[in-house]
């Protein structure tokens, strides 16, 4: 982060009803990280066509922790947006790939956009799962550390009581 030092911080993450990661408390994140955590719905998709044919501008924000995969990566056929199985995120602002007028964009372009969108969503969900797992592991480690400390304190107190009762002179 530019300071040259590394410090340990406790950060709590949560996921809202739309599967978006929220910081509950902890550190302040940069806008770039927040954009990646919010999802690609807030980011205009990349356009392989010329910039003059597309009135929308790319925000330039990172799509995920790693670079986006090439558009032709998955040869599998994907279902149309309305017929996908599984939970769908809530209403997303911005353009959504879907049926377009015949004069607007070819169907293959729309399908490629849908595939890319789905890959990005899958990558973001995987990243969120990793963050959640790290948070869970960290919380478990903190809990184990606290339990070990408490056990040591109890054992020490018992040893003191035992030492006092056995070393004290008996009065008759």
C-alpha positions as CSV (number, residue, x, y, z in Angstrom):
1,X,0.0,0.0,0.0
2,X,3.0,2.3,-0.3
3,X,3.9,2.5,3.3
4,X,6.6,-0.3,3.1
5,X,5.2,-1.8,6.3
6,X,2.8,-4.6,6.8
7,X,0.3,-4.5,9.6
8,X,-2.3,-7.0,10.8
9,X,-5.8,-5.7,10.7
10,X,-9.1,-7.2,11.5
11,X,-11.7,-6.8,8.7
12,X,-15.2,-8.1,8.7
13,X,-16.8,-8.8,5.4
14,X,-20.4,-9.7,4.7
15,X,-22.5,-10.6,1.6
16,X,-25.8,-8.8,1.0
17,X,-29.0,-10.3,-0.6
18,X,-27.6,-9.6,-4.0
19,X,-24.3,-11.6,-3.3
20,X,-22.3,-8.4,-3.2
21,X,-19.4,-8.2,-0.7
22,X,-19.7,-5.4,1.8
23,X,-17.1,-4.3,4.3
24,X,-18.7,-4.3,7.8
25,X,-15.8,-2.8,9.6
26,X,-12.1,-2.6,9.2
27,X,-9.9,-0.9,6.5
28,X,-10.9,1.6,3.9
29,X,-10.5,0.1,0.4
30,X,-9.5,1.8,-2.8
31,X,-12.1,2.6,-5.4
32,X,-10.5,0.0,-7.7
33,X,-10.9,-2.8,-5.2
34,X,-14.5,-1.7,-4.4
35,X,-15.3,-1.8,-8.1
36,X,-14.0,-5.3,-8.4
37,X,-16.0,-6.4,-5.4
38,X,-19.2,-4.8,-6.6
39,X,-19.2,-6.8,-9.8
40,X,-19.1,-6.2,-13.5
41,X,-22.7,-4.9,-13.6
42,X,-21.4,-1.5,-12.7
43,X,-18.6,-1.7,-15.3
44,X,-19.3,-1.1,-19.0
45,X,-18.2,-4.3,-20.9
46,X,-15.3,-4.3,-23.3
47,X,-16.1,-3.8,-26.9
48,X,-14.1,-5.6,-29.6
49,X,-15.6,-3.4,-32.3
50,X,-14.3,0.1,-33.2
51,X,-14.9,2.8,-30.6
52,X,-16.8,5.0,-33.1
53,X,-19.6,2.4,-33.4
54,X,-20.1,2.2,-29.7
55,X,-21.5,5.3,-27.8
56,X,-20.6,3.8,-24.4
57,X,-17.2,4.3,-22.8
58,X,-15.2,1.7,-20.9
59,X,-14.7,2.9,-17.3
60,X,-11.2,1.5,-17.3
61,X,-11.7,-0.2,-14.0
62,X,-10.4,-3.7,-13.4
63,X,-12.8,-6.5,-14.1
64,X,-11.4,-8.9,-11.5
65,X,-8.2,-9.7,-9.7
66,X,-6.8,-11.3,-12.8
67,X,-7.3,-10.1,-16.4
68,X,-10.4,-11.0,-18.2
69,X,-10.3,-14.2,-20.3
70,X,-10.5,-13.9,-24.1
71,X,-14.0,-13.7,-25.5
72,X,-13.7,-17.0,-27.4
73,X,-12.5,-19.1,-24.4
74,X,-15.6,-21.3,-23.7
75,X,-17.0,-23.1,-26.8
76,X,-20.1,-24.3,-24.8
77,X,-23.5,-23.0,-25.8
78,X,-25.0,-20.8,-23.1
79,X,-28.7,-20.4,-22.3
80,X,-30.4,-17.1,-22.9
81,X,-30.4,-14.6,-19.9
82,X,-33.9,-15.4,-18.8
83,X,-33.5,-19.2,-18.9
84,X,-30.4,-19.6,-16.7
85,X,-30.7,-22.1,-13.9
86,X,-29.6,-21.1,-10.4
87,X,-30.0,-17.9,-8.3
88,X,-29.6,-14.7,-10.3
89,X,-28.4,-11.5,-8.7
90,X,-30.9,-8.7,-8.3
91,X,-31.6,-6.1,-10.9
92,X,-28.3,-4.8,-12.2
93,X,-27.9,-1.3,-13.5
94,X,-26.3,-0.8,-16.9
95,X,-26.6,-2.6,-20.2
96,X,-27.6,-6.2,-20.1
97,X,-27.0,-8.5,-23.1
98,X,-30.2,-9.7,-24.5
99,X,-32.4,-9.7,-27.6
100,X,-31.4,-6.8,-29.8
101,X,-33.1,-5.3,-32.9
102,X,-31.7,-6.9,-36.1
103,X,-30.2,-3.6,-37.1
104,X,-28.3,-3.1,-33.8
105,X,-25.9,-6.1,-33.2
106,X,-25.6,-9.6,-34.6
107,X,-26.8,-12.5,-32.5
108,X,-23.3,-14.0,-32.3
109,X,-22.0,-10.7,-30.7
110,X,-24.8,-10.8,-28.2
111,X,-24.0,-14.4,-27.3
112,X,-20.3,-13.6,-26.9
113,X,-21.2,-10.7,-24.6
114,X,-23.5,-13.0,-22.5
115,X,-20.7,-15.6,-22.3
116,X,-18.2,-13.0,-21.2
117,X,-20.6,-11.6,-18.6
118,X,-21.2,-15.1,-17.2
119,X,-17.5,-15.8,-17.0
120,X,-16.9,-12.5,-15.2
121,X,-19.8,-13.3,-12.8
122,X,-18.3,-16.7,-12.1
123,X,-14.9,-15.2,-11.5
124,X,-16.3,-12.7,-9.1
125,X,-18.3,-15.3,-7.2
126,X,-15.1,-17.4,-6.9
127,X,-13.2,-14.4,-5.6
128,X,-16.0,-13.7,-3.0
129,X,-15.9,-17.3,-1.9
130,X,-12.1,-17.0,-1.4
131,X,-12.5,-13.8,0.7
132,X,-15.3,-15.5,2.7
133,X,-13.1,-18.5,3.3
134,X,-10.1,-16.4,4.4
135,X,-12.4,-14.5,6.8
136,X,-13.8,-17.7,8.2
137,X,-10.3,-19.2,8.7
138,X,-9.1,-16.0,10.3
139,X,-12.0,-15.9,12.7
140,X,-11.4,-19.6,13.5
141,X,-7.7,-19.0,14.2
142,X,-8.6,-16.0,16.5
143,X,-11.1,-18.2,18.4
144,X,-8.6,-21.0,18.8
145,X,-6.0,-18.5,20.0
146,X,-8.4,-17.0,22.6
147,X,-9.4,-20.5,23.8
148,X,-5.7,-21.6,24.2
149,X,-5.0,-18.4,26.2
150,X,-8.1,-19.0,28.4
151,X,-7.1,-22.6,29.1
152,X,-3.6,-21.5,30.0
153,X,-5.0,-18.9,32.4
154,X,-7.3,-21.5,34.1
155,X,-4.4,-24.0,34.3
156,X,-2.2,-21.4,35.9
157,X,-4.8,-20.5,38.4
158,X,-5.3,-24.1,39.3
159,X,-1.6,-24.6,39.7
160,X,-1.5,-21.6,42.1
161,X,-4.4,-23.0,44.1
162,X,-2.7,-26.4,44.2
163,X,0.6,-24.9,45.3
164,X,-0.9,-22.8,48.0
165,X,-2.9,-25.7,49.5
166,X,0.0,-28.1,49.5
167,X,2.7,-25.7,50.7
168,X,0.8,-24.0,53.4
169,X,1.6,-25.2,56.9
170,X,-1.2,-27.0,58.6
171,X,-2.4,-25.5,61.9
172,X,-3.8,-27.8,64.5
